[in-house]
């Protein structure tokens, strides 16, 4: 029997899955790591924690699967994206990473948006704005605020590249990451050299990996040192992956124009396969060749979703089980009896791309319970998804929505998503779509399947469908309008920096 390993480096933990070639998980391992929040809007992790977690998780997954290392034919990874690392010439971290959700570089993002470079076509066709989460603003922040460290940085890349370096000893980038977060554009000359020059950041390109490998292509063999750490065989092929949610599209079988992946977790991403290249206001991308050769990907995203629910549960409802909260919230009507929340707890990624946006809960009365607040928060996250899909407009029309991630564990949350959208949601048999997507790439890269599409057809299966309640959809319409109006209404109430 042949097996592949998909590693999913997430926000709170790294998970390793051993899959067979039918797409069924045979063993899973997990290792958590910590996040620090030094200041509001900042989030950091220690890259060495990721490598420690990889060793723990892969060994655990192999033990659970009960397979021998010589049965593993390839390994591929997906990770959080625009999680930026600065390394010395030995590949050692010079500082904690700037995690994807870190938005400290909002001034730098404004400078990038204002530079007038043609590469900004990815940002609403030049209308912007540019997210402070992206690579170039974060790198510019490091150069401006930590110049001594910048001078020592021989390599600047992402979580993905750091993991690849530890696995293979090779400093290479994923075409996926550079296309959708570094302003690299295959249709327009590749690297955004003119943009970097306008920002006095030309030296960043010297620190980036010079080699780019597309998802599904082999990077190189596992080194002896890495193999010892993971409990695998040296020489095992390492296949390129990419950003977790984008690789999750593959694990959901979202491959054709009109297909949309709703990836849920600490954040939400809405990723669609477009029929043509589109650059328009309110749209991120489209990104050509980002996931599949010759197919453009359109993107929306919410910065804080599951992380908002985790915040509420941890601080205000730690004594109430999630099953109880879901059951109680499901008994309430749409709108949580007058309670409205805004989900911008860590800024807004799209459609506003506003790092200074903040969350809110309004309409509180003495009648409201934790279940009311919980429902209002869930509804706000679902409204955020609606706002993004509405912003796509004529650029993309969803014919099929496939959902994965944390929300799939809550029938209540899934139903609210379907009801607010007014569209059915498909769920796949394997809910860990990112890990499966990495495994599919590994299987293709190892030569088991002639294409990513062929691997998807063999390894992805639809399990069930959530139909919307159209009466609830109608009831949500005026509440959704209030949610949309709240963004502008809250601007005068922002705290000064």
Secondary structure, 3 states (H helix, E strand, C coil): CCEEEEEEECCCEEEEEEEECCCCEEEEEEEECCCECCCCCCCEECHHHHHHHHHHHHHHHHHHHCCCHHHEEEEEEEECCCCEEEECCCCCECCCEECCCCCCCHHHHHHHHCCCCHHHHHEHHHCCCCCCCCHHHHHHHHHHHCHHHHHHCCEEEEHHHHHHHHHHCCCEEEHHHHHHHCCCEHHHCECCHHHHHHCCCHHHHHHCCCEEECCCCEEEECCHHHHHHHCCCCCCEEEEEEEHHHHHHHHCCCCCCCEEEEEECCCEEEEEECCCCCCCCCCEEEEECCCCCCCEEEEEEECCCHHHHHHHHHHHCCCCCHHHHHHHHHCCCCCCCCCEEECCCCCECCCCCECCCCCEEECCCCCCCHHHHHHHHHHHHHHHHHHHHHHHHHHCCCCEEEEEEHHHHCHHHHHHHHHHHCCCEEEECCCCHHHHHHHHHHHHHCCCCCCHHHHHHHHCCEEEEECCCHHHHHHHHHHHHHHHHHHHHHHHHCCCC
